[in-house]
Amino acid sequence: MSYLYGLDHASKDFTTAKSFGKNTFTNAFPLALTQYLSMERELGIPVVRAEIGIDGRPTTNHVKSRWADIIHTDPRNAFFDFEAPFEPYRQFATAGDLSPSDVVIRDNATKEYLHPLELKLVVAPNAETAGRPREKQACETVFRPSTVEQVAFSIAYGYTSTRRYEMQTLLRDHLGLPNEYDWRNVRFMLDKIPAIVEATEALIEAGIKLQRPLIMVALWRSQGQKPLLDEKHAFDTFVWTDLAFVQLFVQAVRAAYLDADSNLVSAPNAKISRPARTLIWLIRSLWDYTTQFTLDFARVKSDTTYGYQTDKAGSFTTGARDIMMSEEFVYPRVGASEIERIFNERGRDFLLPERRLDASFSLRFTIDKLQAGGDWTS
């Protein structure tokens, strides 16, 4: 029996120490938490979706969805294939080159590919906001280029190959002549930021009914900066659609570069922000896909670094908080006492206390044992 709730059917064996390494555990725990919310607590999962606001521009909202509807199967029938490619994307990839998703949900009986997910584990409050009221506290959310690549594939998959020309027309209408862009030139691309934003927003608007749940963000709340879980409101899960994720970057770029009328207002020292560069990566990848029939995100990323490292696509605090802001963000629905039902105490020795969440778990287990009159060393 898996030491993590609901992960008995998985490509990792969660009764062994090697499955509790950093990358695997931080990906597996959000899934176990969500399985618990759905199967044990019978609660809906907040899905952050893109929508068109009253000003005619994209924004986001929250809709509660059944976990089974998100992953296209009963959670008890789900097989979690970690760090695996979502094979239906192969039709869009260059020959023999398909990057893995954090997890691919498959039918446990037939092994049919059902749905990919990218996984994030974040903590609130961060150091900057720990002293503020709960509703003003934030978490640092860092996204890597690999997630943006999965978003590009998800958008292409959502539009489907039959609507490829529609996407091409939409992008061309807002970009003008993208084949003549000097994509590598920072100064040139800074001047094109209004067009990039408009093209992205048009892509979101046209794809509202096509958006797909893609990025799971599991939240845990601590007692300020102490390594202690919030007793009553420790954990919850959000699932962002691909287009809601894109909207996070659009908002950041608008705030940094555009005025209320979408005019470029500043481009100090000819520098480009990570969110702006990420939108360029996304739009160029999708444009190339519509004209060349393949999506080669890795090539686009390496071709348009603008002299900066490419380890991060963007890092957000208040922006991510505002998109997730809800009762579930301020007061997560799973309390600290429930951790023992999600993470079996037999896996305690596999934790690595130098990691903040692991330290909180270890401390929690130790406190519970001492209160029960047990030996904390055993």
ABEGO torsion letter per residue (X at the ends): XBABBGAABBABBAABAAAABAAAAAAAAAAAAAAAAAAAAGBBBBBBBBBBBAAGBBBBBBBBBBAAAAAGBBAAABBBBBGBBBAAAAAABBBGBBBBBABBBBBAAAGBBABBBBBBBBBOBBAAAAABBAAABBBBBBBBAAAAAAAAAAAAAAAEAAAAAAAAAAAAAAAEBAAABBAABAAAAAAAAAAAAAAAAAAAAAAAAABBBABBBBBBBBBEABABBBAABABBBBBBBAAAAAAAAAAAAAAAABBAAGBBABBBGGBBBAAAAAAAAAAAAAAAAAAAGBBBAAAAAAABAGGBBAABAEBBBAAAAAAABBAAAABBABBAAAAAAABBAAAAAABBAABAAAAAAAAAAAAAAAAAGBBAAX
